[in-house]
Amino acid sequence: MSAEEPLFRIVRGVPTAEELAALVGAIMVRTRPAAPTAPAAVSQWARSARPAGAAPVAGPGAWRASGLPR
């Protein structure tokens, strides 16, 4: 592709300057890399009441400890 060759050409019709600007804008937005999305914030309400790693451990008295508050 040479420097004089256009990137695209109009095959049919006679577009106005505004229509060409809209087409170029749409092409530029479409070819731009997508921005990474921020992770969704987890609300305090949605979090579990128990902290991570508070799983009951097997052993003597584990069934009783699993029902006690931490």
Secondary structure as a PSIPRED ss2 file (coil, helix, strand):
# PSIPRED VFORMAT (PSIPRED V4.0)

   1 M C   1.000  0.000  0.000
   2 S C   1.000  0.000  0.000
   3 A C   1.000  0.000  0.000
   4 E C   1.000  0.000  0.000
   5 E C   1.000  0.000  0.000
   6 P C   1.000  0.000  0.000
   7 L C   1.000  0.000  0.000
   8 F C   1.000  0.000  0.000
   9 R C   1.000  0.000  0.000
  10 I C   1.000  0.000  0.000
  11 V C   1.000  0.000  0.000
  12 R C   1.000  0.000  0.000
  13 G C   1.000  0.000  0.000
  14 V C   1.000  0.000  0.000
  15 P C   1.000  0.000  0.000
  16 T C   1.000  0.000  0.000
  17 A H   0.000  1.000  0.000
  18 E H   0.000  1.000  0.000
  19 E H   0.000  1.000  0.000
  20 L H   0.000  1.000  0.000
  21 A H   0.000  1.000  0.000
  22 A H   0.000  1.000  0.000
  23 L H   0.000  1.000  0.000
  24 V H   0.000  1.000  0.000
  25 G H   0.000  1.000  0.000
  26 A H   0.000  1.000  0.000
  27 I H   0.000  1.000  0.000
  28 M H   0.000  1.000  0.000
  29 V H   0.000  1.000  0.000
  30 R H   0.000  1.000  0.000
  31 T H   0.000  1.000  0.000
  32 R C   1.000  0.000  0.000
  33 P C   1.000  0.000  0.000
  34 A C   1.000  0.000  0.000
  35 A C   1.000  0.000  0.000
  36 P C   1.000  0.000  0.000
  37 T C   1.000  0.000  0.000
  38 A C   1.000  0.000  0.000
  39 P C   1.000  0.000  0.000
  40 A C   1.000  0.000  0.000
  41 A C   1.000  0.000  0.000
  42 V C   1.000  0.000  0.000
  43 S C   1.000  0.000  0.000
  44 Q C   1.000  0.000  0.000
  45 W C   1.000  0.000  0.000
  46 A C   1.000  0.000  0.000
  47 R C   1.000  0.000  0.000
  48 S C   1.000  0.000  0.000
  49 A C   1.000  0.000  0.000
  50 R C   1.000  0.000  0.000
  51 P C   1.000  0.000  0.000
  52 A C   1.000  0.000  0.000
  53 G C   1.000  0.000  0.000
  54 A C   1.000  0.000  0.000
  55 A C   1.000  0.000  0.000
  56 P C   1.000  0.000  0.000
  57 V C   1.000  0.000  0.000
  58 A C   1.000  0.000  0.000
  59 G C   1.000  0.000  0.000
  60 P C   1.000  0.000  0.000
  61 G C   1.000  0.000  0.000
  62 A H   0.000  1.000  0.000
  63 W H   0.000  1.000  0.000
  64 R H   0.000  1.000  0.000
  65 A H   0.000  1.000  0.000
  66 S C   1.000  0.000  0.000
  67 G C   1.000  0.000  0.000
  68 L C   1.000  0.000  0.000
  69 P C   1.000  0.000  0.000
  70 R C   1.000  0.000  0.000
